[in-house]
Amino acid sequence: MTLNNRIILGACGILLLGSSLAGCKKGNDETERLLDEKDKELADLRQLAEMDRREMENEYAQFAAQYGELKMTIRDDSLAARLEAEQRRAQQLMEELKRVKSTNASEILRLRRELETVRAVLRDYIRQVDSLQRLNQNLVVERDSARREVARARQENNTMAQHNASLSEKVAIAAQLNATGIHIQALKANGKPAKKMKDIKRFCISFTITRNVTAQAGNRPVYLRLMKPGKQVASPHGSFTYEGKQIEYSAVKNIEYSGQEVSVTMYVDMNEFISAGQYSVHIFTDGQMIGSGSINIGK
C-alpha cells in the first residue's frame, strides 16, 4: 500500500471517527430532551391530579354542608337521622381524600366513584325534602283555611247566639205580664172602708193583669209585697225568688191566665202597729215585678 493510500485511509478513518462521535453526541441530546419532556409531562399530570383532588375535597365539603342545611329545614326525626348519617359519611370520605397521595390513582378513582354516589344520594334527599316542604306548605294552607273557616263559623254562631239572645229577650219582654189600675184601700174589721188609722185591720189591693197573647197561658202565683213607711214588709207570710234572691211577701194568690185580661183582688191582714205615712205595694209574677202603687195613711 502506498503512502497516499495510507494517508487517504487514515483520513477516512479520522472522518468516520469524527462522524461517529458527532452522531453519539446528537443522540445524547435527543435523549435528554425526551427525558425533560417526560419530566415536564409528569409534573403537569401531578399538578392536575392535585388540583382534581382538591376539587373533590371541596365538593365533599359542600355536600356535607348541604346535608347540614337540609337538616335545619325539616322536623321529621327519621329523615333528620338519615341526613345526619350521610353528612358524617361525606365528612369521612373527605378526610380519607385528604390523606391520599395524588399519585395513588386507584384510591383517587375509588373516592371519585364515592363522590358520585354521595352526589346522587344528596340529589335524592333534596327531592324528598322539597316534596315534604311542598306538602307542609299545602298543609299549612289547608290548616289556615280550616282555621279561617272555624273562625267564620264561630263568628256566625256568636252572631246567631246574640241574635237569638236578643230575640229571646224581646220575646221575654213581650211575654211579660203587666199589672195596671192598682188600687189600695184600707178596711175595717167588717170590710168597710176605714177612715181613721186606728180602725185599719187590713188592706185590699185590686188590679188588672192586661191582655198578652204572647205570654204563656196557665196557672201562676202572684206575689204581693206591702211595704210600711219604715220600708219593712207588712205581715210577711213567706218568701219567693226575685233576681236571684229570696224576698218576703205579704200575700200570694194563684191565678189562671189565658192571655186575656184578668182582674185580681188580694188582701193583707194587719195584725201589727200601723203608723202614719206612705204604704207601697209591689206585685210580682214569673220572677218579674209587674206593677206597683202606694197610699198615704194619715192620722
JOGIWO-V593327 format. One line per field, one symbol per residue. ss: DSSP state (A for helix, B for strand, O for the rest). A space follows every 50 residues. Layout:
ss->???
This chain:
ss->OOAAAAAAAAAAAAAAAAAAAAAAAAAAAAAAAAAAAAAAAAAAAAAAAA AAAAAAAAAAAAAAAAAAAAAAOOOOAAAAAAAAAAAAAAAAAAAAAAAO OOOOAAAAAAAAAAAAAAAAAAAAAAAAAAAAAAAAAAAAAAAAAAAAAA AAAAAAAAAAAAAAAAAAAAAAAAAOOOBBBBBBBBBOOOOOBOOOAAAO OBBBBBBBBOOOOOOOOBBBBBBBBBBOOOOOBOOOOBBBBBOOBBBBBO BBBBBBBOOOOBBBBBBBBOOOOOOOBBBBBBBBBOOBBBBBBBBBBOO
